Amino acid sequence: MTTKAQTYLVTPLIEDADAFAPLLSAAIRRTGAASALLRFAAGDERTIINRIKRLAPEAQALDAAVLVEEDATLATRGGADGVHVGGGIEQVRDAARRLHPGRIVGCGGLRSRHDAMEAGEAGVDYVMFGEPFLDRRGSEIAPPTEETFELAAWWAHLFETPCVAYAASPEAAEALAGTGAEFIALGPWAFAAA
């Protein structure tokens, strides 16, 4: 039996939380998103915490779990439901030790089956495939949809830990729906239509 994948939103880099709040709410309503990964432009600790505190209640009021990129401490202090880690297995283990069992720990930046299995063994609540990475110029590059499809389908078939397949475009989202992944992540493009 195949169940329909839930939507997982990945925001663009957010600088002005007040201006972004209505876009976040509209995107969650339009897509029925179960979760949202908040990504922030550079700022000091207090600024980031304030951005989280401004946006987390918007999403949580619509029954969407809120995750913050990389920093477990900021996620907790800002009132997010968890953290999305992409900085390596030691950071994943540290986040799991600090946040489990009360908060979500997800892992992205996975480029191989081995990386994914290490994350699963570290006790993450989900793994994400297809997440963009930065090239040498600092531009975000998403792996080919075919690569994401192959990894997500492999994982969904063999493992119980939920899988997120990142869709860099609406066309990729349609293709990735056939992987069996529990979640399809819609990138910043999903907010352009909000």
C-alpha positions as CSV (number, residue, x, y, z in Angstrom):
1,M,0.0,0.0,0.0
2,T,1.4,3.4,-1.0
3,T,0.4,6.5,1.0
4,K,0.6,10.0,-0.4
5,A,3.7,11.9,0.7
6,Q,3.3,14.8,3.0
7,T,4.6,18.2,2.1
8,Y,7.8,19.6,3.8
9,L,8.6,23.3,3.0
10,V,12.1,24.6,2.7
11,T,12.2,28.4,2.9
12,P,14.5,30.8,1.1
13,L,16.9,32.6,3.3
14,I,14.8,34.8,5.6
15,E,16.1,38.2,6.7
16,D,12.8,40.0,7.6
17,A,10.6,37.7,9.6
18,D,7.7,40.1,9.8
19,A,7.6,40.4,6.0
20,F,8.0,36.7,5.5
21,A,5.3,35.6,8.0
22,P,2.3,36.0,5.6
23,L,4.2,34.2,2.9
24,L,4.9,31.3,5.2
25,S,1.3,31.0,6.3
26,A,0.0,31.2,2.8
27,A,2.4,28.5,1.6
28,I,1.5,26.2,4.4
29,R,-2.2,26.7,3.8
30,R,-1.9,26.2,0.0
31,T,0.3,23.1,0.2
32,G,-1.1,21.6,3.4
33,A,2.5,21.3,4.6
34,A,3.2,19.1,7.6
35,S,6.5,20.8,8.3
36,A,8.6,23.8,7.4
37,L,12.4,24.2,7.6
38,L,13.2,27.8,8.4
39,R,16.5,29.0,6.8
40,F,17.8,32.4,7.9
41,A,20.1,35.0,6.4
42,A,23.2,35.8,8.6
43,G,22.5,37.4,11.9
44,D,23.6,37.3,15.5
45,E,22.2,34.8,18.0
46,R,19.5,37.1,19.3
47,T,18.4,38.2,15.9
48,I,18.0,34.5,14.7
49,I,16.1,33.6,17.9
50,N,13.8,36.5,17.4
51,R,13.1,35.5,13.8
52,I,12.3,31.9,15.0
53,K,10.0,33.3,17.7
54,R,8.2,35.4,15.1
55,L,7.7,32.6,12.5
56,A,7.4,29.4,14.5
57,P,3.9,30.2,16.0
58,E,2.7,31.1,12.5
59,A,3.5,27.6,11.2
60,Q,2.6,25.8,14.4
61,A,-0.8,27.4,14.5
62,L,-1.4,25.7,11.1
63,D,-0.2,22.3,12.5
64,A,3.1,22.4,10.7
65,A,6.2,21.3,12.6
66,V,9.0,23.9,12.6
67,L,12.6,23.0,12.1
68,V,15.6,25.3,12.0
69,E,18.8,24.8,10.1
70,E,21.9,23.5,11.9
71,D,21.7,25.0,15.4
72,A,20.0,22.9,18.1
73,T,20.4,25.6,20.7
74,L,18.8,28.3,18.6
75,A,16.0,25.9,17.6
76,T,15.2,25.2,21.3
77,R,15.5,28.7,22.5
78,G,13.4,30.0,19.6
79,G,10.6,27.6,20.2
80,A,11.0,25.4,17.1
81,D,10.0,21.8,17.1
82,G,13.5,20.6,16.0
83,V,16.6,21.0,14.0
84,H,17.7,20.0,10.5
85,V,21.4,19.1,10.5
86,G,23.6,18.9,7.4
87,G,27.0,19.5,9.0
88,G,28.3,15.9,9.4
89,I,27.6,12.9,11.5
90,E,29.1,14.2,14.8
91,Q,26.8,17.2,14.6
92,V,23.9,14.8,14.0
93,R,24.8,12.7,17.0
94,D,25.2,15.8,19.2
95,A,21.8,17.2,18.2
96,A,20.2,13.8,18.8
97,R,21.7,13.6,22.3
98,R,20.6,17.1,23.1
99,L,17.1,17.2,21.6
100,H,15.7,13.6,21.8
101,P,13.1,12.5,22.8
102,G,11.2,15.8,22.9
103,R,12.2,17.4,19.6
104,I,12.8,16.4,16.0
105,V,16.3,15.9,14.6
106,G,16.5,15.5,10.8
107,C,19.6,15.1,8.6
108,G,20.3,16.4,5.1
109,G,23.4,17.0,3.1
110,L,23.5,13.2,2.4
111,R,25.4,12.4,-0.8
112,S,25.6,8.6,-0.4
113,R,23.9,5.5,0.9
114,H,26.7,5.2,3.5
115,D,26.0,8.8,4.8
116,A,22.3,8.0,5.1
117,M,22.8,4.8,7.0
118,E,25.2,6.5,9.4
119,A,22.6,9.2,10.1
120,G,19.9,6.5,10.6
121,E,22.1,4.7,13.1
122,A,22.6,8.0,14.9
123,G,18.9,8.1,15.7
124,V,17.6,10.8,13.4
125,D,13.9,11.3,12.9
126,Y,14.2,11.6,9.1
127,V,16.8,11.7,6.4
128,M,16.6,14.1,3.4
129,F,18.0,13.4,-0.1
130,G,18.5,15.9,-2.9
131,E,19.1,19.0,-0.7
132,P,21.0,21.7,-2.6
133,F,24.6,22.3,-1.8
134,L,26.8,25.3,-2.4
135,D,29.2,25.4,-5.3
136,R,32.6,27.2,-5.2
137,R,30.9,30.5,-6.1
138,G,28.3,30.1,-3.3
139,S,25.4,29.3,-5.6
140,E,22.9,26.6,-4.5
141,I,23.0,23.6,-6.8
142,A,20.5,20.7,-6.4
143,P,21.6,17.2,-7.4
144,P,20.0,15.7,-10.4
145,T,16.4,14.6,-9.8
146,E,17.3,11.1,-11.0
147,E,19.9,10.8,-8.2
148,T,17.5,12.0,-5.6
149,F,14.8,9.6,-6.9
150,E,17.2,6.6,-6.7
151,L,18.4,7.4,-3.1
152,A,14.9,8.2,-1.8
153,A,13.3,5.1,-3.4
154,W,16.1,2.9,-2.0
155,W,15.7,4.3,1.5
156,A,11.9,4.2,1.5
157,H,12.0,0.6,0.4
158,L,14.5,-0.7,3.0
159,F,14.3,1.5,6.2
160,E,11.6,2.6,8.6
161,T,13.1,6.0,9.4
162,P,11.1,8.5,7.3
163,C,12.6,9.9,4.2
164,V,12.3,13.4,2.6
165,A,13.0,13.8,-1.1
166,Y,13.9,17.4,-2.0
167,A,12.3,18.8,-5.1
168,A,14.1,21.7,-6.8
169,S,11.1,22.4,-9.0
170,P,7.4,21.6,-9.5
171,E,8.4,19.0,-12.1
172,A,10.8,17.3,-9.7
173,A,8.1,17.2,-7.0
174,E,5.8,15.2,-9.4
175,A,8.6,12.8,-10.3
176,L,9.7,12.3,-6.7
177,A,6.2,11.5,-5.6
178,G,6.8,8.0,-6.9
179,T,9.7,7.2,-4.6
180,G,7.7,6.1,-1.6
181,A,9.2,8.9,0.4
182,E,7.1,10.0,3.4
183,F,7.7,13.7,2.6
184,I,8.4,15.7,-0.5
185,A,10.3,18.9,0.3
186,L,9.3,21.9,-1.8
187,G,12.2,24.4,-2.1
188,P,12.0,28.2,-2.1
189,W,10.2,28.1,-5.4
190,A,7.1,27.1,-3.5
191,F,7.0,30.5,-1.8
192,A,6.9,32.4,-5.1
193,A,3.4,31.2,-5.7
194,A,2.3,32.0,-2.1
